[in-house]
Amino acid sequence: MPNHIHLLWEMIELNGKEMPHASFQKYTAHAIQSDLRIKHPDMLSFFKVDEKERAYRFWQRDPLAIPILSREMAEQKLEYMHLNPLQSHWDLCANIDDYLYSSIAFYESNYSKFSFITDYRERL
Protein backbone atom coordinates (compact mmCIF):
# COMPACT_ATOMS: atom_id res chain seq x y z
CA MET A 1 0.00 0.00 0.00
CA PRO A 2 1.30 3.49 -0.63
CA ASN A 3 0.96 4.65 2.97
CA HIS A 4 1.22 1.53 5.15
CA ILE A 5 2.38 -2.06 5.31
CA HIS A 6 0.98 -5.35 6.56
CA LEU A 7 3.25 -7.93 8.14
CA LEU A 8 2.66 -11.35 9.59
CA TRP A 9 5.64 -12.34 11.68
CA GLU A 10 6.63 -14.61 14.50
CA MET A 11 8.32 -13.24 17.57
CA ILE A 12 10.97 -15.76 18.54
CA GLU A 13 12.21 -13.94 21.62
CA LEU A 14 11.75 -10.57 23.30
CA ASN A 15 14.17 -7.80 22.45
CA GLY A 16 14.71 -6.41 25.92
CA LYS A 17 11.62 -4.76 27.36
CA GLU A 18 10.24 -3.45 24.08
CA MET A 19 7.16 -4.80 22.40
CA PRO A 20 7.96 -6.49 19.06
CA HIS A 21 6.35 -3.75 16.97
CA ALA A 22 8.34 -1.11 18.86
CA SER A 23 11.60 -2.91 18.09
CA PHE A 24 10.56 -3.18 14.44
CA GLN A 25 9.68 0.51 14.26
CA LYS A 26 12.90 1.60 15.94
CA TYR A 27 15.14 -0.54 13.76
CA THR A 28 13.42 0.36 10.49
CA ALA A 29 13.19 4.08 11.35
CA HIS A 30 16.97 4.19 11.85
CA ALA A 31 17.50 2.29 8.58
CA ILE A 32 15.13 4.58 6.66
CA GLN A 33 16.76 7.69 8.09
CA SER A 34 20.25 6.45 7.20
CA ASP A 35 19.16 5.55 3.67
CA LEU A 36 17.49 8.92 3.13
CA ARG A 37 20.51 10.85 4.44
CA ILE A 38 22.73 9.09 1.90
CA LYS A 39 20.49 8.61 -1.13
CA HIS A 40 17.66 11.17 -0.86
CA PRO A 41 18.59 13.93 1.62
CA ASP A 42 15.95 16.26 0.15
CA MET A 43 13.20 13.80 1.16
CA LEU A 44 14.17 13.77 4.84
CA SER A 45 12.39 17.07 5.48
CA PHE A 46 9.02 15.38 4.76
CA PHE A 47 9.46 13.33 7.94
CA LYS A 48 10.62 16.18 10.22
CA VAL A 49 8.64 16.56 13.44
CA ASP A 50 8.77 18.91 16.38
CA GLU A 51 8.96 16.34 19.16
CA LYS A 52 11.18 16.20 22.20
CA GLU A 53 12.28 12.58 21.76
CA ARG A 54 12.88 12.56 17.96
CA ALA A 55 13.57 14.77 14.98
CA TYR A 56 11.89 12.53 12.39
CA ARG A 57 8.83 10.28 12.44
CA PHE A 58 8.55 7.45 9.92
CA TRP A 59 5.81 5.40 11.58
CA GLN A 60 2.52 6.44 13.10
CA ARG A 61 2.06 6.18 16.82
CA ASP A 62 0.26 3.13 18.19
CA PRO A 63 0.31 0.78 15.22
CA LEU A 64 -2.37 -1.85 14.94
CA ALA A 65 -0.44 -4.84 16.27
CA ILE A 66 -2.70 -7.88 16.56
CA PRO A 67 -1.51 -11.11 18.20
CA ILE A 68 -2.29 -14.09 15.99
CA LEU A 69 -3.90 -16.69 18.21
CA SER A 70 -4.69 -19.49 15.77
CA ARG A 71 -3.94 -20.88 12.34
CA GLU A 72 -7.38 -19.76 11.17
CA MET A 73 -6.67 -16.21 12.27
CA ALA A 74 -3.30 -16.26 10.48
CA GLU A 75 -5.01 -17.45 7.29
CA GLN A 76 -7.66 -14.74 7.56
CA LYS A 77 -5.01 -12.01 7.98
CA LEU A 78 -2.85 -13.40 5.18
CA GLU A 79 -5.81 -13.51 2.79
CA TYR A 80 -6.61 -9.90 3.65
CA MET A 81 -2.98 -8.92 3.03
CA HIS A 82 -2.91 -10.70 -0.33
CA LEU A 83 -6.19 -9.15 -1.51
CA ASN A 84 -5.57 -5.62 -0.21
CA PRO A 85 -3.53 -4.36 -3.22
CA LEU A 86 -6.50 -5.24 -5.47
CA GLN A 87 -8.79 -2.77 -3.69
CA SER A 88 -10.05 -0.10 -6.08
CA HIS A 89 -9.02 2.76 -3.79
CA TRP A 90 -5.38 1.62 -4.00
CA ASP A 91 -5.39 0.62 -7.68
CA LEU A 92 -1.97 -1.03 -7.22
CA CYS A 93 -2.50 -4.04 -9.46
CA ALA A 94 -5.13 -5.86 -11.48
CA ASN A 95 -4.14 -9.41 -10.53
CA ILE A 96 -3.21 -10.82 -7.16
CA ASP A 97 0.12 -12.12 -8.53
CA ASP A 98 1.19 -8.72 -9.85
CA TYR A 99 1.83 -6.92 -6.57
CA LEU A 100 5.59 -6.75 -6.11
CA TYR A 101 5.61 -6.98 -2.30
CA SER A 102 3.14 -9.83 -1.90
CA SER A 103 3.96 -13.27 -0.54
CA ILE A 104 1.24 -14.90 -2.64
CA ALA A 105 3.76 -16.45 -5.07
CA PHE A 106 5.48 -18.11 -2.12
CA TYR A 107 2.25 -19.79 -1.03
CA GLU A 108 1.07 -20.66 -4.54
CA SER A 109 4.33 -21.87 -6.11
CA ASN A 110 6.97 -21.85 -3.35
CA TYR A 111 8.74 -18.93 -5.09
CA SER A 112 9.84 -15.79 -3.28
CA LYS A 113 11.90 -12.76 -4.14
CA PHE A 114 12.54 -12.38 -0.43
CA SER A 115 14.78 -14.79 1.47
CA PHE A 116 13.17 -14.10 4.85
CA ILE A 117 9.71 -15.50 4.06
CA THR A 118 8.82 -18.74 5.78
CA ASP A 119 5.62 -20.74 5.75
CA TYR A 120 3.31 -19.97 8.68
CA ARG A 121 1.86 -23.49 8.35
CA GLU A 122 5.14 -24.89 9.64
CA ARG A 123 4.77 -22.85 12.83
CA LEU A 124 1.05 -22.99 13.65
CORWO-V626453 format. One line per field, one symbol per residue. ss: DSSP state (@ for helix, = for strand, . for the rest). phi: phi as a letter, one per 30 degrees, with the letter a starting at -180 (. if undefined). psi: psi as a letter, one per 30 degrees, with the letter a starting at -180 (. if undefined). A space follows every 50 residues. Layout:
ss = ???
phi = ???
psi = ???
This chain:
ss = ..............=..=.@@@@@@@@@@@@@@@@@@@@.@@@@@@@=.. .....=..............@@@@@@@@@@@@@@...........@@@.. ...@@@@@@..........@@@..
phi = .dbabbbbbcddadcicddeddddddddddddddddedcbeddeddcdbc bdcacbbcbddhddccdccadddddddddedddeddeddchcacbeddde cdceddddbhcbdcdddbdeddcc
psi = lfgllkkjlkjelkibflleeeeeeeeeeeeeeeeeeefhfffeffgkli keflfkkfkllilijjkjfleeeeeeeeeeeefeffkefehflfkeffje glgeeefeghkkfkffkljffff.
